[in-house]
Every structure is written in C-alpha cells, then in structure tokens.
C-alpha cells in the first residue's frame, strides 16, 4: 500500500486558503437563507395578526350599542363569578 502524501508548505497554505474561502461562502449562503426565511415568516405572521385584529375591531364597531352593553354585562357577571 502507498502512504498518503502529507501536504506541506505552499500546498498546505493553498489548500487551507481555498477551503477557508469556500467555507465563508457557504456560511454566507446559509445565513442569507436563514434571514430570508425569518423575514418571510415574520411578515406573514404580522399580516395574519393584523387581519385578525382588524376583523375583530370591525365586528365590535358594527355592533349596536344596546347589544354591546348586554355583552359587557354578561362578561362582568362571568368575571364576578370567578
């Protein structure tokens, strides 16, 4: 069997420099993907929550005042029972 030749001198420095550059590029790509996915999910989550809040406020703003008072009295009664 042949022995593996160990890298020495300029060959080793060339190999380490090239692998280092490749690793930096891979790390930059991974970070770019991670940050873009985080921004995507954050945007969608924020949009969904804003839509739910708008729907809820629209619903309660369209209620008649007597109906709203009845709902509030029921909620106060439930709170008192707790």
N, C-alpha and C positions, 0 to 999 in steps of 0.2 A: 504494500500500500504506500501511496505517496503521502508525504507530510504536507499539511496545508501551509502555504506560504503566508507568513505574517506580514501585514503592511507595515512599512517603516518609512520614516522621513516624509518626503514630499507626497508620496502616495497616500499615506495616512492623513495628512493635513488636507489634501484634496478631497478625500472621501468624507471626512468629518465636516468640512465646509459645505459640500454639496448636500449631505444628509441634513445638516442644520437648516439650510435654506428650504429644503423640501418640507421639513417638519414645521417651520414657520408658516409656510404657505398653507399646509394642511390645517394648522391651528387657526389661521385667519379665516379659512373657509368654514370651519366648524363654528367659530364664534359668529360669523355672519349668518349662518343658518339658524343658530340658536336665537340671536337677537331678532331676526326677522320673524321667526315663529312666535316669539314672545310678543312682539308688536301686533302681529295678526290676531292672536288670541285676546290680547288686551283690548284691541279695537272692537272686536266682536262682542266681548263681554260688556264693555261700556255701552255699546249701541243697544244691546238687549236690555240692559238695566234701565237705560234712558227711555226706551219704548214702553217698558212695563210701568215705569213711574208716570209717564205721560198718559197712558191708558187709565191708570188708577185716578190721577187727578182729573182727567176728563169725566170719568164716571161720577165722581163725587161732586164735581162742579155742576153737573146736569141734574142732580137730584133736587127735588122740591124741598123747600125749607122745612115744612112740617115732617116730611119723611126723614130728613136728616136729623131733626130733633128727636124723632122716635128712635132712630138707630142709636143716637148718642145716649139716650136714656137707658136703652137696653144694655149698652156697653158699660154704663156706670153701675147698673144693677149687677151685672156679672162681676165687675170689679169689687163691688161691695160684698158679694157672696164669697169671694175668695178670701 
